[in-house]
């Protein structure tokens, strides 16, 4: 799985009874996705401008999942006339579930 997230406006049109999204924002998110590593997610700096704690919240993890930060990078994306700054995270491993032994007196 690879995920690319970008923030901005998009054109929403109903196509065959469902909404479809078009525009530069959608294109940039798709191009960012293509640069993400396997089991990784890249977020454009525009996403972090709108939510400064998003990446730290994800990296804090939840339950048995461990993530590793991907260093900030400049992406040269096809069809985009400027470099896109991105940061991200990658799934490192799933932590084993803790088991607890319960003793009963019979």
N, CA, C and O atoms as CSV, one atom per row, in Angstrom:
chain,resi,resn,atom,element,x,y,z
A,1,UNK,N,N,0.846,-1.175,0.000
A,1,UNK,CA,C,0.000,0.000,0.000
A,1,UNK,C,C,0.886,1.230,0.000
A,1,UNK,O,O,1.879,1.301,0.724
A,2,UNK,N,N,0.517,2.184,-0.812
A,2,UNK,CA,C,1.191,3.490,-0.851
A,2,UNK,C,C,0.099,4.548,-0.782
A,2,UNK,O,O,-0.948,4.413,-1.416
A,3,UNK,N,N,0.348,5.602,-0.011
A,3,UNK,CA,C,-0.657,6.651,0.152
A,3,UNK,C,C,-0.005,8.003,-0.074
A,3,UNK,O,O,1.100,8.254,0.407
A,4,UNK,N,N,-0.693,8.881,-0.811
A,4,UNK,CA,C,-0.263,10.251,-1.017
A,4,UNK,C,C,-1.379,11.191,-0.610
A,4,UNK,O,O,-2.521,11.020,-1.036
A,5,UNK,N,N,-1.061,12.185,0.211
A,5,UNK,CA,C,-2.084,13.116,0.694
A,5,UNK,C,C,-1.646,14.541,0.389
A,5,UNK,O,O,-0.518,14.937,0.679
A,6,UNK,N,N,-2.558,15.300,-0.201
A,6,UNK,CA,C,-2.328,16.709,-0.498
A,6,UNK,C,C,-3.593,17.474,-0.123
A,6,UNK,O,O,-4.678,16.894,-0.089
A,7,UNK,N,N,-3.466,18.735,0.149
A,7,UNK,CA,C,-4.597,19.549,0.572
A,7,UNK,C,C,-4.815,20.699,-0.398
A,7,UNK,O,O,-3.860,21.344,-0.831
A,8,UNK,N,N,-6.057,20.952,-0.732
A,8,UNK,CA,C,-6.388,22.055,-1.623
A,8,UNK,C,C,-7.792,21.889,-2.168
A,8,UNK,O,O,-8.527,20.992,-1.755
A,9,UNK,N,N,-8.159,22.752,-3.087
A,9,UNK,CA,C,-9.503,22.687,-3.652
A,9,UNK,C,C,-9.551,21.677,-4.799
A,9,UNK,O,O,-8.546,21.400,-5.453
A,10,UNK,N,N,-10.736,21.144,-5.018
A,10,UNK,CA,C,-10.937,20.184,-6.103
A,10,UNK,C,C,-12.332,20.376,-6.670
A,10,UNK,O,O,-13.228,20.876,-5.990
A,11,UNK,N,N,-12.507,19.979,-7.905
A,11,UNK,CA,C,-13.797,20.023,-8.565
A,11,UNK,C,C,-14.482,18.685,-8.305
A,11,UNK,O,O,-13.898,17.627,-8.535
A,12,UNK,N,N,-15.727,18.738,-7.823
A,12,UNK,CA,C,-16.481,17.519,-7.525
A,12,UNK,C,C,-17.659,17.442,-8.491
A,12,UNK,O,O,-18.485,18.353,-8.556
A,13,UNK,N,N,-17.723,16.346,-9.238
A,13,UNK,CA,C,-18.809,16.152,-10.207
A,13,UNK,C,C,-19.423,14.771,-10.007
A,13,UNK,O,O,-18.704,13.795,-9.797
A,14,UNK,N,N,-20.744,14.688,-10.071
A,14,UNK,CA,C,-21.374,13.362,-10.007
A,14,UNK,C,C,-21.169,12.625,-11.337
A,14,UNK,O,O,-21.498,13.142,-12.405
A,15,UNK,N,N,-20.629,11.426,-11.249
A,15,UNK,CA,C,-20.401,10.590,-12.424
A,15,UNK,C,C,-20.999,9.221,-12.126
A,15,UNK,O,O,-20.571,8.541,-11.193
A,16,UNK,N,N,-21.988,8.819,-12.918
A,16,UNK,CA,C,-22.662,7.532,-12.729
A,16,UNK,C,C,-23.177,7.360,-11.302
A,16,UNK,O,O,-23.066,6.277,-10.728
A,17,UNK,N,N,-23.731,8.408,-10.739
A,17,UNK,CA,C,-24.354,8.312,-9.425
A,17,UNK,C,C,-23.418,8.457,-8.237
A,17,UNK,O,O,-23.876,8.411,-7.095
A,18,UNK,N,N,-22.110,8.631,-8.469
A,18,UNK,CA,C,-21.175,8.841,-7.360
A,18,UNK,C,C,-20.341,10.083,-7.649
A,18,UNK,O,O,-20.157,10.468,-8.804
A,19,UNK,N,N,-19.850,10.693,-6.605
A,19,UNK,CA,C,-19.019,11.882,-6.786
A,19,UNK,C,C,-17.613,11.481,-7.216
A,19,UNK,O,O,-17.042,10.526,-6.690
A,20,UNK,N,N,-17.069,12.211,-8.164
A,20,UNK,CA,C,-15.690,12.019,-8.604
A,20,UNK,C,C,-14.979,13.357,-8.452
A,20,UNK,O,O,-15.597,14.413,-8.592
A,21,UNK,N,N,-13.694,13.313,-8.168
A,21,UNK,CA,C,-12.922,14.508,-7.867
A,21,UNK,C,C,-11.888,14.754,-8.958
A,21,UNK,O,O,-11.222,13.829,-9.423
A,22,UNK,N,N,-11.764,16.026,-9.360
A,22,UNK,CA,C,-10.867,16.402,-10.438
A,22,UNK,C,C,-10.066,17.635,-10.038
A,22,UNK,O,O,-10.456,18.374,-9.134
A,23,UNK,N,N,-8.949,17.848,-10.716
A,23,UNK,CA,C,-8.194,19.077,-10.539
A,23,UNK,C,C,-6.753,18.851,-10.129
A,23,UNK,O,O,-6.305,17.719,-9.944
A,24,UNK,N,N,-6.044,19.953,-9.993
A,24,UNK,CA,C,-4.615,19.930,-9.676
A,24,UNK,C,C,-4.330,19.282,-8.320
A,24,UNK,O,O,-3.330,18.581,-8.170
A,25,UNK,N,N,-5.192,19.508,-7.342
A,25,UNK,CA,C,-4.998,18.920,-6.017
A,25,UNK,C,C,-5.044,17.398,-6.089
A,25,UNK,O,O,-4.209,16.713,-5.498
A,26,UNK,N,N,-6.022,16.880,-6.813
A,26,UNK,CA,C,-6.167,15.424,-6.966
A,26,UNK,C,C,-4.971,14.862,-7.727
A,26,UNK,O,O,-4.433,13.816,-7.364
A,27,UNK,N,N,-4.558,15.560,-8.784
A,27,UNK,CA,C,-3.408,15.125,-9.575
A,27,UNK,C,C,-2.142,15.076,-8.715
A,27,UNK,O,O,-1.375,14.115,-8.778
A,28,UNK,N,N,-1.934,16.120,-7.913
A,28,UNK,CA,C,-0.722,16.168,-7.081
A,28,UNK,C,C,-0.739,15.037,-6.048
A,28,UNK,O,O,0.288,14.400,-5.816
A,29,UNK,N,N,-1.888,14.785,-5.430
A,29,UNK,CA,C,-1.988,13.689,-4.450
A,29,UNK,C,C,-1.654,12.343,-5.102
A,29,UNK,O,O,-0.964,11.515,-4.508
A,30,UNK,N,N,-2.143,12.134,-6.314
A,30,UNK,CA,C,-1.859,10.880,-7.029
A,30,UNK,C,C,-0.372,10.754,-7.346
A,30,UNK,O,O,0.196,9.667,-7.239
A,31,UNK,N,N,0.252,11.844,-7.730
A,31,UNK,CA,C,1.695,11.824,-8.042
A,31,UNK,C,C,2.516,11.598,-6.776
A,31,UNK,O,O,3.529,10.900,-6.814
A,32,UNK,N,N,2.090,12.181,-5.656
A,32,UNK,CA,C,2.782,11.977,-4.377
A,32,UNK,C,C,2.678,10.506,-3.977
A,32,UNK,O,O,3.647,9.915,-3.501
A,33,UNK,N,N,1.505,9.924,-4.172
A,33,UNK,CA,C,1.303,8.502,-3.859
A,33,UNK,C,C,2.322,7.632,-4.587
A,33,UNK,O,O,2.862,6.688,-4.010
A,34,UNK,N,N,2.584,7.948,-5.849
A,34,UNK,CA,C,3.535,7.169,-6.639
A,34,UNK,C,C,4.962,7.238,-6.122
A,34,UNK,O,O,5.767,6.357,-6.423
A,35,UNK,N,N,5.291,8.264,-5.354
A,35,UNK,CA,C,6.634,8.417,-4.788
A,35,UNK,C,C,6.763,7.807,-3.399
A,35,UNK,O,O,7.873,7.686,-2.880
A,36,UNK,N,N,5.653,7.423,-2.794
A,36,UNK,CA,C,5.682,6.848,-1.447
A,36,UNK,C,C,6.313,5.457,-1.473
A,36,UNK,O,O,6.154,4.726,-2.451
A,37,UNK,N,N,7.027,5.084,-0.408
A,37,UNK,CA,C,7.605,3.741,-0.346
A,37,UNK,C,C,6.514,2.704,-0.048
A,37,UNK,O,O,5.426,3.073,0.393
A,38,UNK,N,N,6.785,1.424,-0.280
A,38,UNK,CA,C,5.814,0.393,0.083
A,38,UNK,C,C,5.458,0.501,1.564
A,38,UNK,O,O,6.327,0.733,2.404
A,39,UNK,N,N,4.195,0.333,1.870
A,39,UNK,CA,C,3.680,0.463,3.244
A,39,UNK,C,C,3.937,1.849,3.811
A,39,UNK,O,O,4.108,2.008,5.020
A,40,UNK,N,N,3.965,2.857,2.935
A,40,UNK,CA,C,4.268,4.208,3.383
A,40,UNK,C,C,3.234,5.223,2.949
A,40,UNK,O,O,2.397,4.966,2.083
A,41,UNK,N,N,3.315,6.380,3.574
A,41,UNK,CA,C,2.425,7.484,3.278
A,41,UNK,C,C,3.243,8.764,3.220
A,41,UNK,O,O,4.038,9.037,4.120
A,42,UNK,N,N,3.054,9.549,2.169
A,42,UNK,CA,C,3.696,10.854,2.057
A,42,UNK,C,C,2.624,11.931,2.130
A,42,UNK,O,O,1.572,11.820,1.501
A,43,UNK,N,N,2.900,12.971,2.902
A,43,UNK,CA,C,2.003,14.111,3.043
A,43,UNK,C,C,2.715,15.341,2.518
A,43,UNK,O,O,3.878,15.580,2.845
A,44,UNK,N,N,2.018,16.126,1.700
A,44,UNK,CA,C,2.619,17.371,1.238
A,44,UNK,C,C,2.690,18.343,2.408
A,44,UNK,O,O,1.937,18.223,3.374
A,45,UNK,N,N,3.599,19.304,2.311
A,45,UNK,CA,C,3.717,20.311,3.362
A,45,UNK,C,C,2.424,21.111,3.510
A,45,UNK,O,O,2.154,21.650,4.584
A,46,UNK,N,N,1.622,21.195,2.446
A,46,UNK,CA,C,0.337,21.894,2.533
A,46,UNK,C,C,-0.583,21.226,3.559
A,46,UNK,O,O,-1.328,21.914,4.256
A,47,UNK,N,N,-0.539,19.921,3.656
A,47,UNK,CA,C,-1.353,19.207,4.641
A,47,UNK,C,C,-0.909,19.595,6.046
A,47,UNK,O,O,-1.738,19.857,6.917
A,48,UNK,N,N,0.397,19.630,6.260
A,48,UNK,CA,C,0.913,19.934,7.599
A,48,UNK,C,C,0.708,21.398,7.970
A,48,UNK,O,O,0.625,21.719,9.155
A,49,UNK,N,N,0.625,22.289,6.993
A,49,UNK,CA,C,0.329,23.697,7.290
A,49,UNK,C,C,-1.047,23.834,7.901
A,49,UNK,O,O,-1.270,24.694,8.754
A,50,UNK,N,N,-1.974,22.989,7.470
A,50,UNK,CA,C,-3.344,23.035,7.970
A,50,UNK,C,C,-3.528,22.253,9.266
A,50,UNK,O,O,-4.473,22.512,10.012
A,51,UNK,N,N,-2.648,21.313,9.541
A,51,UNK,CA,C,-2.756,20.500,10.754
A,51,UNK,C,C,-1.348,20.130,11.206
A,51,UNK,O,O,-0.803,19.112,10.780
A,52,UNK,N,N,-0.767,20.946,12.059
A,52,UNK,CA,C,0.637,20.773,12.432
A,52,UNK,C,C,0.894,19.534,13.285
A,52,UNK,O,O,2.041,19.101,13.386
A,53,UNK,N,N,-0.122,18.954,13.895
A,53,UNK,CA,C,0.092,17.783,14.747
A,53,UNK,C,C,-0.209,16.462,14.043
A,53,UNK,O,O,-0.018,15.397,14.629
A,54,UNK,N,N,-0.674,16.514,12.798
A,54,UNK,CA,C,-1.099,15.302,12.102
A,54,UNK,C,C,-0.017,14.227,12.071
A,54,UNK,O,O,-0.274,13.081,12.441
A,55,UNK,N,N,1.167,14.580,11.643
A,55,UNK,CA,C,2.234,13.586,11.510
A,55,UNK,C,C,2.653,13.038,12.866
A,55,UNK,O,O,2.850,11.832,13.008
A,56,UNK,N,N,2.792,13.894,13.854
A,56,UNK,CA,C,3.183,13.422,15.192
A,56,UNK,C,C,2.125,12.508,15.793
A,56,UNK,O,O,2.461,11.536,16.470
A,57,UNK,N,N,0.859,12.807,15.556
A,57,UNK,CA,C,-0.212,11.944,16.055
A,57,UNK,C,C,-0.110,10.556,15.446
A,57,UNK,O,O,-0.288,9.555,16.141
A,58,UNK,N,N,0.174,10.490,14.160
A,58,UNK,CA,C,0.298,9.196,13.490
A,58,UNK,C,C,1.521,8.444,14.003
A,58,UNK,O,O,1.449,7.247,14.282
A,59,UNK,N,N,2.645,9.148,14.126
A,59,UNK,CA,C,3.881,8.501,14.559
A,59,UNK,C,C,3.807,8.020,16.005
A,59,UNK,O,O,4.544,7.115,16.396
A,60,UNK,N,N,2.929,8.615,16.792
A,60,UNK,CA,C,2.764,8.158,18.177
A,60,UNK,C,C,2.240,6.728,18.191
A,60,UNK,O,O,2.406,6.002,19.171
A,61,UNK,N,N,1.610,6.337,17.101
A,61,UNK,CA,C,1.155,4.965,16.958
A,61,UNK,C,C,-0.112,4.697,17.732
A,61,UNK,O,O,-0.552,5.493,18.562
A,62,UNK,N,N,-0.667,3.580,17.437
A,62,UNK,CA,C,-1.845,3.146,18.167
A,62,UNK,C,C,-1.790,1.636,18.258
A,62,UNK,O,O,-1.604,0.938,17.262
A,63,UNK,N,N,-1.953,1.161,19.448
A,63,UNK,CA,C,-1.985,-0.286,19.637
A,63,UNK,C,C,-0.685,-0.960,19.280
A,63,UNK,O,O,0.366,-0.623,19.825
A,64,UNK,N,N,-0.746,-1.915,18.363
A,64,UNK,CA,C,0.413,-2.742,18.057
A,64,UNK,C,C,1.097,-2.366,16.751
A,64,UNK,O,O,1.760,-3.207,16.143
A,65,UNK,N,N,0.954,-1.128,16.309
A,65,UNK,CA,C,1.548,-0.700,15.048
A,65,UNK,C,C,2.683,0.280,15.302
A,65,UNK,O,O,2.556,1.185,16.127
A,66,UNK,N,N,3.792,0.100,14.593
A,66,UNK,CA,C,4.945,0.983,14.755
A,66,UNK,C,C,5.295,1.618,13.416
A,66,UNK,O,O,5.424,0.931,12.403
A,67,UNK,N,N,5.447,2.942,13.428
A,67,UNK,CA,C,5.775,3.684,12.221
A,67,UNK,C,C,7.142,4.330,12.348
A,67,UNK,O,O,7.612,4.618,13.448
A,68,UNK,N,N,7.768,4.551,11.205
A,68,UNK,CA,C,9.057,5.246,11.155
A,68,UNK,C,C,8.885,6.497,10.295
A,68,UNK,O,O,8.241,6.456,9.246
A,69,UNK,N,N,9.461,7.596,10.744
A,69,UNK,CA,C,9.357,8.868,10.017
A,69,UNK,C,C,10.182,8.809,8.728
A,69,UNK,O,O,11.285,8.263,8.705
A,70,UNK,N,N,9.634,9.374,7.674
A,70,UNK,CA,C,10.362,9.551,6.419
A,70,UNK,C,C,10.838,10.997,6.390
A,70,UNK,O,O,10.038,11.917,6.558
A,71,UNK,N,N,12.110,11.198,6.182
A,71,UNK,CA,C,12.695,12.541,6.211
A,71,UNK,C,C,12.056,13.442,5.156
A,71,UNK,O,O,11.630,12.965,4.105
A,72,UNK,N,N,11.989,14.754,5.440
A,72,UNK,CA,C,11.451,15.690,4.456
A,72,UNK,C,C,12.206,15.581,3.127
A,72,UNK,O,O,13.418,15.366,3.105
A,73,UNK,N,N,11.479,15.729,2.037
A,73,UNK,CA,C,12.093,15.599,0.715
A,73,UNK,C,C,11.420,16.541,-0.270
A,73,UNK,O,O,10.302,17.006,-0.048
A,74,UNK,N,N,12.119,16.809,-1.356
A,74,UNK,CA,C,11.601,17.600,-2.464
A,74,UNK,C,C,11.254,16.629,-3.587
A,74,UNK,O,O,12.118,15.893,-4.063
A,75,UNK,N,N,10.004,16.626,-4.006
A,75,UNK,CA,C,9.566,15.713,-5.055
A,75,UNK,C,C,9.400,16.450,-6.372
A,75,UNK,O,O,8.771,17.507,-6.426
A,76,UNK,N,N,9.968,15.889,-7.433
A,76,UNK,CA,C,9.782,16.414,-8.779
A,76,UNK,C,C,8.680,15.560,-9.410
A,76,UNK,O,O,8.935,14.440,-9.852
A,77,UNK,N,N,7.470,16.089,-9.450
A,77,UNK,CA,C,6.312,15.318,-9.878
A,77,UNK,C,C,5.937,15.629,-11.321
A,77,UNK,O,O,5.925,16.787,-11.737
A,78,UNK,N,N,5.632,14.582,-12.077
A,78,UNK,CA,C,5.242,14.728,-13.483
A,78,UNK,C,C,4.002,15.619,-13.593
A,78,UNK,O,O,3.022,15.418,-12.875
A,79,UNK,N,N,4.049,16.590,-14.483
A,79,UNK,CA,C,2.907,17.457,-14.729
A,79,UNK,C,C,2.747,18.600,-13.733
A,79,UNK,O,O,1.814,19.394,-13.847
A,80,UNK,N,N,3.644,18.689,-12.764
A,80,UNK,CA,C,3.604,19.756,-11.772
A,80,UNK,C,C,4.816,20.639,-12.037
A,80,UNK,O,O,5.939,20.140,-12.103
A,81,UNK,N,N,4.609,21.919,-12.187
A,81,UNK,CA,C,5.682,22.817,-12.595
A,81,UNK,C,C,6.642,23.228,-11.500
A,81,UNK,O,O,7.579,23.982,-11.761
A,82,UNK,N,N,6.441,22.758,-10.287
A,82,UNK,CA,C,7.314,23.139,-9.174
A,82,UNK,C,C,7.592,21.928,-8.294
A,82,UNK,O,O,6.855,20.943,-8.335
A,83,UNK,N,N,8.649,22.001,-7.504
A,83,UNK,CA,C,8.949,20.926,-6.567
A,83,UNK,C,C,7.900,20.918,-5.459
A,83,UNK,O,O,7.400,21.966,-5.050
A,84,UNK,N,N,7.580,19.731,-4.987
A,84,UNK,CA,C,6.612,19.567,-3.910
A,84,UNK,C,C,7.342,19.052,-2.681
A,84,UNK,O,O,7.997,18.011,-2.732
A,85,UNK,N,N,7.227,19.784,-1.575
A,85,UNK,CA,C,7.831,19.332,-0.324
A,85,UNK,C,C,6.912,18.301,0.320
A,85,UNK,O,O,5.697,18.490,0.374
A,86,UNK,N,N,7.496,17.216,0.805
A,86,UNK,CA,C,6.700,16.168,1.440
A,86,UNK,C,C,7.466,15.549,2.600
A,86,UNK,O,O,8.697,15.542,2.620
A,87,UNK,N,N,6.723,15.037,3.551
A,87,UNK,CA,C,7.246,14.250,4.658
A,87,UNK,C,C,6.320,13.056,4.788
A,87,UNK,O,O,5.280,13.002,4.131
A,88,UNK,N,N,6.682,12.109,5.618
A,88,UNK,CA,C,5.787,10.969,5.743
A,88,UNK,C,C,6.207,9.972,6.789
A,88,UNK,O,O,7.023,10.247,7.668
A,89,UNK,N,N,5.620,8.807,6.661
A,89,UNK,CA,C,5.895,7.719,7.586
A,89,UNK,C,C,5.730,6.402,6.850
A,89,UNK,O,O,5.091,6.324,5.801
A,90,UNK,N,N,6.323,5.375,7.429
A,90,UNK,CA,C,6.265,4.045,6.833
A,90,UNK,C,C,6.011,3.041,7.941
A,90,UNK,O,O,6.576,3.146,9.029
A,91,UNK,N,N,5.155,2.063,7.658
A,91,UNK,CA,C,4.896,0.991,8.608
A,91,UNK,C,C,6.161,0.162,8.741
A,91,UNK,O,O,6.669,-0.373,7.755
A,92,UNK,N,N,6.669,0.056,9.962
A,92,UNK,CA,C,7.892,-0.704,10.190
A,92,UNK,C,C,7.551,-2.148,10.519
A,92,UNK,O,O,8.049,-3.073,9.878
A,93,UNK,N,N,6.712,-2.335,11.508
A,93,UNK,CA,C,6.320,-3.691,11.894
A,93,UNK,C,C,5.132,-3.610,12.830
A,93,UNK,O,O,4.827,-2.572,13.417
A,94,UNK,N,N,4.499,-4.715,12.939
A,94,UNK,CA,C,3.438,-4.818,13.927
A,94,UNK,C,C,4.040,-5.451,15.169
A,94,UNK,O,O,4.693,-6.492,15.105
A,95,UNK,N,N,3.808,-4.806,16.288
A,95,UNK,CA,C,4.317,-5.338,17.550
A,95,UNK,C,C,3.486,-6.554,17.941
A,95,UNK,O,O,2.274,-6.574,17.725
A,96,UNK,N,N,4.130,-7.564,18.515
A,96,UNK,CA,C,3.350,-8.727,18.942
A,96,UNK,C,C,2.390,-8.336,20.066
A,96,UNK,O,O,2.703,-7.509,20.922
A,97,UNK,N,N,1.237,-8.947,20.033
A,97,UNK,CA,C,0.265,-8.671,21.081
A,97,UNK,C,C,0.765,-9.248,22.399
A,97,UNK,O,O,1.332,-10.340,22.443
A,98,UNK,N,N,0.546,-8.498,23.461
A,98,UNK,CA,C,0.948,-8.977,24.783
A,98,UNK,C,C,-0.089,-9.977,25.269
A,98,UNK,O,O,-1.296,-9.756,25.171
A,99,UNK,N,N,0.412,-11.062,25.787
A,99,UNK,CA,C,-0.502,-12.054,26.362
A,99,UNK,C,C,-0.354,-12.025,27.877
A,99,UNK,O,O,0.713,-11.726,28.413
A,100,UNK,N,N,-1.414,-12.331,28.525
A,100,UNK,CA,C,-1.402,-12.281,29.972
A,100,UNK,C,C,-1.857,-13.645,30.480
A,100,UNK,O,O,-2.881,-14.180,30.055
A,101,UNK,N,N,-1.064,-14.192,31.405
A,101,UNK,CA,C,-1.414,-15.472,31.974
A,101,UNK,C,C,-2.262,-15.229,33.227
A,101,UNK,O,O,-1.914,-14.424,34.090
A,102,UNK,N,N,-3.352,-15.929,33.294
A,102,UNK,CA,C,-4.235,-15.823,34.461
A,102,UNK,C,C,-4.216,-17.151,35.167
A,102,UNK,O,O,-4.453,-18.197,34.563
A,103,UNK,N,N,-3.933,-17.106,36.447
A,103,UNK,CA,C,-3.927,-18.340,37.243
A,103,UNK,C,C,-5.208,-18.438,38.048
A,103,UNK,O,O,-5.686,-17.461,38.623
A,104,UNK,N,N,-5.740,-19.632,38.070
A,104,UNK,CA,C,-6.962,-19.889,38.830
A,104,UNK,C,C,-6.670,-20.931,39.887
A,104,UNK,O,O,-5.957,-21.900,39.627
A,105,UNK,N,N,-7.216,-20.741,41.079
A,105,UNK,CA,C,-7.154,-21.773,42.124
A,105,UNK,C,C,-8.399,-22.614,42.012
A,105,UNK,O,O,-9.517,-22.102,42.081
A,106,UNK,N,N,-8.202,-23.923,41.836
A,106,UNK,CA,C,-9.352,-24.807,41.707
A,106,UNK,C,C,-9.475,-25.698,42.900
A,106,UNK,O,O,-10.392,-26.516,42.968
